[in-house]
Amino acid sequence: MKFVFAVLALVFAPTASELISEGELEAHFNLFKTRFGRSYANFEEEIFRKRVFASNLEFIFNHNREFFAGNKNFNVAVNNFTDMSNTEFRARFNGLRHSGVQSAPAIHSASAEGLPATVDWTKVKNVVTPIKNQEQCGSCWAFFSAVASMEGQHGLKTGKLVSLSEQNLVDCSAAEGNMGCEGGLMDQAFQYVIANKGIDTEMSYPYKAIDESWEFKKNSVGATIKSYVDVKTGSESSLQSAVATVGPISVGIDASQLSFQFYSSGVYEEPACSTTILDHGVTAVGYGALNGTPYWKVKNSWGTSWGMSGYIFMSRNKQNQCGIATAASWPVV
């Protein structure tokens, strides 16, 4: 289906009014609603969503025209978020509350000398769980980033892949400064797990995508951690060293751009990204190069219909683009 939308991007001309007729827009919108099971409360909301969809479709067509002309390294596509404005999308899905302060008792600083050219932890048994979906809750910090790195470290140490509870962090880590679906920080999630002497399994404490009361069960702990380490701020060589020698690493990024919202495949390069204003927590699970362009392989938490089945290749060694090495850390198990 992504291919269909990508091909359609080639068919039409540059501007919104020239791209498609009202009838063609209606066909695209109906296809979107069918594919993603959309229905709206009333006629007014449907008209509003159709207008938002049309604006986003224009962006997608124009970007992909540049991609197929060889001017972009990545393409974008219609996805589950195409009837949302970028402002609305960021408010619902991007919940990282980056403070700019490193709190770990240890800082990892290293060069990239002697490291493998390519690393991919998704190809190693018992390290990376399947793609999850945070839904419309700003729990990226817990949902994917903190939990994914804990799952990875626990799997590497024990040889057992255990899916851990994001809801445990959403509900129970307010004392450390997290705000559930309103956002939080990965380091604060690690602080909670240390103080709590563990985090429950996903099976015992399932994700509900809402803030609820404390339901932690001591007899359902899936993993414990002793401490955590921050990667030297802004150092991609230190991050590369951590990914290569430690495992999946929690990272904060700027995911605020429309190009990220609709990313489909290729190496994401966005000069408008900030290196300091970070709004989304994800996990670096590898690195490599695609057609000579260095990338970080990053696991997201927006389901498998986004990106490359839930993953994205982000620019590597591009002056810390999107802040991928600004707030990186991992738990010590």
For each residue, the residues with C-beta under 8 A, 3 or more apart:
1: 4 5 35
2: 5 6 77 264 265
3: 6 7
4: 1 7 8
5: 1 2 8 9 60 77 78
6: 2 3 9 10 64 75 77 264
7: 3 4 10 11
8: 4 5 11 12 28 61
9: 5 6 12 60 61 64 65 68 75
10: 6 7 64 65 68
11: 7 8
12: 8 9 18 19 20 61
13: 18 19
14: 18 19 62 65
15: 18 19 58
16: 19 54 55 58
17:
18: 12 13 14 15
19: 12 13 14 15 16 57 58 61
20: 12 24 25 28 57
21: 24 25
22: 25 26
23: 26 27
24: 20 21 27 28
25: 20 21 22 28 29 50 54 57
26: 22 23 29 30
27: 23 24 30 31
28: 8 20 24 25 31 32 53 57 78
29: 25 26 32 33 50 53 54
30: 26 27 33 34
31: 27 28 34 35
32: 28 29 35 36 38 53 78 82 83
33: 29 30 36 37 38 39
34: 30 31 37
35: 1 31 32
36: 32 33 80 305
37: 33 34
38: 32 33 49 83
39: 33
40: 45 46 49
41: 45
42: 45 46
43: 46 47
44: 47 48
45: 40 41 42 48 49
46: 40 42 43 49 50
47: 43 44 50 51
48: 44 45 51 52
49: 38 40 45 46 52 53 83
50: 25 29 46 47 53 54 83
51: 47 48 54 55
52: 48 49 55 56 83 84 85
53: 28 29 32 49 50 56 57 82 83
54: 16 25 29 50 51 57 58
55: 16 51 52 58 59 85
56: 52 53 59 60 78 82 83 258 262
57: 19 20 25 28 53 54 60 61 78 82
58: 15 16 19 54 55 61 62
59: 55 56 62 63 76 258 262
60: 5 9 56 57 63 64 76 77 78 82 262
61: 8 9 12 19 57 58 64 65
62: 14 58 59 65 66
63: 59 60 66 67 72 75 76 259 262
64: 6 9 10 60 61 67 68 75 76 77
65: 9 10 14 61 62 68 69
66: 62 63 69 71 72
67: 63 64 70 71 72 73 74 75 76 266
68: 9 10 64 65 75
69: 65 66
70: 67
71: 66 67
72: 63 66 67 75 266 269
73: 67 266 267 268 269 293 315
74: 67 259 263 264 265 266 267 268 269 313
75: 6 9 63 64 67 68 72 264 265 266
76: 59 60 63 64 67 259 262 263 264
77: 2 5 6 60 64 262 264
78: 5 28 32 56 57 60 82 262
79: 82 261 262 264 305 306
80: 36 302 303 305 306
81: 84 89 93 261 262 302 306
82: 32 53 56 57 60 78 79 262
83: 32 38 49 50 52 53 56
84: 52 81 88 89 92 261
85: 52 55 88 89
86: 89 90 256 257 258 261
87: 90 91
88: 84 85 91 92
89: 81 84 85 86 92 93 94 261
90: 86 87 93 94 255 256 279
91: 87 88 94 138
92: 84 88 89 136 137 138
93: 81 89 90 134 136 138 140 280 302
94: 89 90 91 138 140 255 256 279 280
95: 137 138 139 140 141 181 182 183 184 279 280 281
96: 140 141 145 183 184 185 252 278 279 280 281 327
97: 141 179 183 184 185
98: 185 252 277 278 279 326 327
99: 185
100: 276
101:
102: 107 187 230 233 327
103: 187 191 230
104: 107 187 227 228 229 230 329
105: 227 228
106: 227 229 230
107: 102 104 229 230 231 232
108: 229 230 231 232 238 241 242
109: 231 232 235 238
110: 237 238 241 242
111: 237 241
112: 115 236 237 240 241
113:
114:
115: 112 119 240 241 244 245
116: 119 244
117: 288 289
118: 286 287 288 289
119: 115 116 243 244 286 287 288
120: 123 124 285 286 288 297
121: 124 127 128 152 243 247 248 285 286
122: 127 128 285 286 297 299 311
123: 120
124: 120 121 127 128
125: 161
126: 155 156 159 160 161
127: 121 122 124 151 152 155 156 161 247 248
128: 121 122 124 148 151 152 155 161 248 285 299
129: 132 148 151 161 163
130:
131: 299 300 301 303 304 309 310 311
132: 129 143 144 166 207 301 303
133: 301 302 303
134: 93 137 138 139 140 143 144 166 209 301 302
135: 209
136: 92 93 209
137: 92 95 134 143 170 180 181 209 210
138: 91 92 93 94 95 134 181 182 183
139: 95 134 142 143 166 169 170 180 181 184 209 301
140: 93 94 95 96 134 143 144 145 280 281 282 301
141: 95 96 97 145 146 178 183 184 185 186 188 189 281
142: 139 145 146 147 166 169 170 173 178 184 189 281
143: 132 134 137 139 140 147 166 170 207 281 301
144: 132 134 140 147 148 166 281 282 283 299 300 301
145: 96 140 141 142 148 149 186 250 251 252 281 282 283 301
146: 141 142 149 150 169 186 189 190 250 281 331
147: 142 143 144 150 151 164 165 166 169 189 199
148: 128 129 144 145 151 152 248 250 283 285 299
149: 145 146 152 153 186 247 248 249 250 283 329 330 331
150: 146 147 153 154 164 190 193 199 223 225 331 333
151: 127 128 129 147 148 154 155 161 162 163 164 223 248
152: 121 127 128 148 149 155 156 247 248 283 285
153: 149 150 156 157 225 246 247 248 330 331 332 333
154: 150 151 157 158 160 162 164 222 223 333
155: 126 127 128 151 152 158 159 160 161 162
156: 126 127 152 153 247
157: 153 154 333
158: 154 155
159: 126 155
160: 126 154 155
161: 125 126 127 128 129 151 155
162: 151 154 155 201 222 223
163: 129 151 201 202 203 222
164: 147 150 151 154 168 199 200 201 202 222 223
165: 147 168 169 199 200 201 202 204 205 206 207 222
166: 132 134 139 142 143 144 147 169 170 202 207
167: 170 171 205 206 207 208 212 215
168: 164 165 171 172 199 200 205 215 216
169: 139 142 146 147 165 166 172 173 178 184 189 192 193 199
170: 137 139 142 143 166 167 173 178 180 181 207 211 212
171: 167 168 180 211 212 213 214 215 216
172: 168 169 192 196 214 216
173: 142 169 170 176 177 178 184 188 189 191 192
174: 177 178 179 180
175: 192
176: 173 188 189 191 192 195
177: 173 174 184 185 188
178: 141 142 169 170 173 174 183 184 185 188 189 192
179: 97 174 182 183 184
180: 137 139 170 171 174 184 211
181: 95 137 138 139 170 209 210 211
182: 95 138 179 211
183: 95 96 97 138 141 178 179
184: 95 96 97 139 141 142 169 173 177 178 179 180 188 189
185: 96 97 98 99 141 177 178 188 189 281 327
186: 141 145 146 149 189 190 250 252 281 327 329
187: 102 103 104 190 191 228 230 329
188: 141 173 176 177 178 184 185 191 192
189: 141 142 146 147 169 173 176 178 184 185 186 192 193
190: 146 150 186 187 193 194 225 227 228 329 331
191: 103 173 176 187 188 194 195 228
192: 169 172 173 175 176 178 188 189 195 196
193: 150 169 189 190 196 198 199 223 224 225 331
194: 190 191 197 225 226 227 228
195: 176 191 192
196: 172 192 193 199 216
197: 194 221 224
198: 193 218 221 222 223 224
199: 147 150 164 165 168 169 193 196 221 222 223 224
200: 164 165 168 204 205 216 217 220 221 222
201: 162 163 164 165 204 205 220 221 222
202: 163 164 165 166 205 206 207 222
203: 163 206
204: 165 200 201 217 220 222
205: 165 167 168 200 201 202 215 216 217 220
206: 165 167 202 203
207: 132 143 165 166 167 170 202
208: 167 212
209: 134 135 136 137 139 181
210: 137 181
211: 170 171 180 181 182
212: 167 170 171 208 215
213: 171
214: 171 172
215: 167 168 171 205 212
216: 168 171 172 196 200 205
217: 200 204 205 220 221
218: 198 221
219:
220: 200 201 204 205 217
221: 197 198 199 200 201 217 218 224
222: 154 162 163 164 165 198 199 200 201 202 204
223: 150 151 154 162 164 193 198 199 333
224: 193 197 198 199 221 333
225: 150 153 190 193 194 228 331 332 333
226: 194 332 333
227: 104 105 106 190 194 331 332
228: 104 105 187 190 191 194 225 329 330 331 332
229: 104 106 107 108 242 329 330 332
230: 102 103 104 106 107 108 187 233 327 328 329
231: 107 108 109 235 238 239 242 249 325 328 329 330
232: 107 108 109 235 238 325
233: 102 230 325 326 327
234: 275 320 325 326
235: 109 231 232 238 239 325
236: 112 239 240 316 317 320 324 325
237: 110 111 112 240 241
238: 108 109 110 231 232 235 241 242 325 328
239: 231 235 236 242 243 249 251 284 296 324 325 328
240: 112 115 236 237 243 244 287 316
241: 108 110 111 112 115 237 238 244 245
242: 108 110 229 231 238 239 245 246 249 328 330
243: 119 121 239 240 246 247 248 249 284 285 286 287 296
244: 115 116 119 240 241 287
245: 115 241 242
246: 153 242 243 249 330
247: 121 127 149 152 153 156 243 330
248: 121 127 128 148 149 151 152 153 243 283 284 285 299 330
249: 149 231 239 242 243 246 283 284 328 329 330
250: 145 146 148 149 186 281 283 328 329 330
251: 145 239 281 282 283 284 298 324 325 327 328
252: 96 98 145 186 278 280 281 282 323 326 327 328
253: 273 278 279 280 281 282 298 314 322 323 324
254: 257 273 274 275 277 278 279 280 322 323
255: 90 94 260 261 279 280 282 322
256: 86 90 94 260 273 274 277 279 280
257: 86 254 260 261 270 272 273
258: 56 59 86 261 262
259: 63 74 76 262 263 268 270
260: 255 256 257 263 268 270 312
261: 79 81 84 86 89 255 257 258
262: 56 59 60 63 76 77 78 79 81 82 258 259
263: 74 76 259 260 268 306 307 312
264: 2 6 74 75 76 77 79 307 308
265: 2 74 75 307 308 313
266: 67 72 73 74 75 290 313
267: 73 74 290 293 294 295 313 314 315
268: 73 74 259 260 263 295 312 313 314 315 322
269: 72 73 74 315 318 321
270: 257 259 260 273 315 321 322
271: 321
272: 257
273: 253 254 256 257 270 321 322 323
274: 254 256 277 278 322 323
275: 234 254 319 320 321 322 323 326
276: 100 323 326
277: 98 254 256 274 323
278: 96 98 252 253 254 274 323 326 327
279: 90 94 95 96 98 253 254 255 256
280: 93 94 95 96 140 252 253 254 255 256
281: 95 96 140 141 142 143 144 145 146 185 186 250 251 252 253
282: 140 144 145 251 252 253 255 298 299 300 301
283: 144 145 148 149 152 248 249 250 251 298 299
284: 239 243 248 249 251 287 296 297 298 324 328
285: 120 121 122 128 148 152 243 248 297 298 299 311
286: 118 119 120 121 122 243 296 297
287: 118 119 240 243 244 284 294 295 296 297 316
288: 117 118 119 120 294 295 297
289: 117 118 292 293 294 295
290: 266 267 293 295 313
291:
292: 289
293: 73 267 289 290 315
294: 267 287 288 289 315 316 317 318
295: 267 268 287 288 289 290 313 314 315 316
296: 239 243 284 286 287 313 314 315 316 324
297: 120 122 284 285 286 287 288 311 312 313
298: 251 253 282 283 284 285 311 312 313 314 324
299: 122 128 131 144 148 248 282 283 285 310 311
300: 131 144 282 306 307 310 311 312
301: 131 132 133 134 139 140 143 144 145 282
302: 80 81 93 133 134 305 306 307 310
303: 80 131 132 133 306 310
304: 131 309 310
305: 36 79 80 302
306: 79 80 81 263 300 302 303 310
307: 263 264 265 300 302 310 311 312
308: 264 265 311 312 313
309: 131 304
310: 131 299 300 302 303 304 306 307
311: 122 131 285 297 298 299 300 307 308
312: 260 263 268 297 298 300 307 308
313: 74 265 266 267 268 290 295 296 297 298 308
314: 253 267 268 295 296 298 321 322 324
315: 73 267 268 269 270 293 294 295 296 318 321 322
316: 236 240 287 294 295 296 324
317: 236 294
318: 269 294 315 321
319: 275
320: 234 236 275 323 324 325 326
321: 269 270 271 273 275 314 315 318 324
322: 253 254 255 268 270 273 274 275 314 315
323: 252 253 254 273 274 275 276 277 278 320 326 327
324: 236 239 251 253 284 296 298 314 316 320 321 328
325: 231 232 233 234 235 236 238 239 251 320 328
326: 98 233 234 252 275 276 278 320 323
327: 96 98 102 185 186 230 233 251 252 278 323
328: 230 231 238 239 242 249 250 251 252 284 324 325
329: 104 149 186 187 190 228 229 230 231 249 250
330: 149 153 228 229 231 242 246 247 248 249 250
331: 146 149 150 153 190 193 225 227 228
332: 153 225 226 227 228 229
333: 150 153 154 157 223 224 225 226
